[in-house]
Amino acid sequence: MMINEKQLKFLNLLGEGCVYLFIISLFLNRETNLKVGYILQGLFFLKLIFDRKNIKIKGKEVYRSFGIILVLGILMNLFVSKKNGVSIFFNQNIHFIFGMAFLSFIDDMKKLKKVLGIILLGSSLLAISEIINIELTDYSKARTRPLIMMGAVLSTILFFENLKTWLIQKKINYNILIMVPLILTTIGIMYSDSRMGFLVYIISIGLYGVYNLTLYKLNIKSWSLLLLVFSILAGGIILSMPKEFESKIKTSFQTKNNFSNEARLVMWQGGLYAFLDKPITGVGSAKIDTQPYNMKSAKEYSTENKNGYMQEVFVNQKQFSEHHSIYVNFLSQNGIVLTLLYLYLFFIQIPKRFFLNRKDKTTISSYFTMASFLIYGVTWSVWTVYSVAQILFQIFLAIFILSTEERGE
């Protein structure tokens, strides 16, 4: 069955609109996002069937890696998982399909600007909901925190990229409206009570600063202006920080009398036990596969510290089945082979594309926003548990891929 040019145009227009709706719903409502996601996938497959010749494959080496990981992970879970590890692994690792669908309908920088605007709007709305304590979404705090954090990194880097364009090229390209999501999201991180989100924000902007120091040669006047603006931003963050949050930040590296940090150490130890048990294939992705190792670790911790609360939480209440780190999860659930493939994709393939391609503000901001997600994943399972955060990462990856191949500003 063939469709005419007018029908193809309608399909592409429908797909483009569906992408915009999918992204804004990502920030607001899980049920709506799921429904729109199914529609988007359906439109993508229709495009593959009826408009295949006009689809330019972008980032094929990246999506090939995701495909290899998906197939190998399913095969490994078939042999090692005690229960439903195959379906869990599939659901956790199929989200790259949204990036491919995105790239099939969003194919130029004009559309990409709309996408960035929607992301800034969505993260700002989440930030407002945290600041004034109203419910704009059905997600828990744990799921909204990385979304706000990524919005803060994106808006901050876009702000400095616009300022840098003005300083270097003497070209007026400064949009004062970017200050709105910048202010809202940075304050929103603190009101979401996320220590890790705040630390990751600082680290990500610091890495962006180091990148600029090694690349750009500005005169003293330009550097002084940048330093002044940065100081004003940092001062504003400090002044707006709630006292309770300031006290909480100071406990970030406290490993005694801090349940959150102690529990993570227990889970990471459990992840190590799981990895050592099956280092090649991992133990599987199901709760029943990983939980016994955390329970073993909790028993040891409770005995060693003569305090039974870890055993109560992990063993008696059977909470915390995974390991609260995407990297520990990769090792324990999938083994060394798949973990190395993940690390190759995240820390070699993607950076290689960044450093070998043209860089504009969209490329740079999306790259460092992806980096913030990967840093956040050190202490949070934003890949395997919080799917909403991984989907946003996949959207940023698609933005990054497109911006490296299309002519930007």
Summary of the structure (lengths in Angstrom):
residues: 409
radius of gyration: 22.2
end to end distance: 40.4
largest distance: 73.9
contacts: 1383
relative contact order: 0.13
helix: 77%
strand: 0%
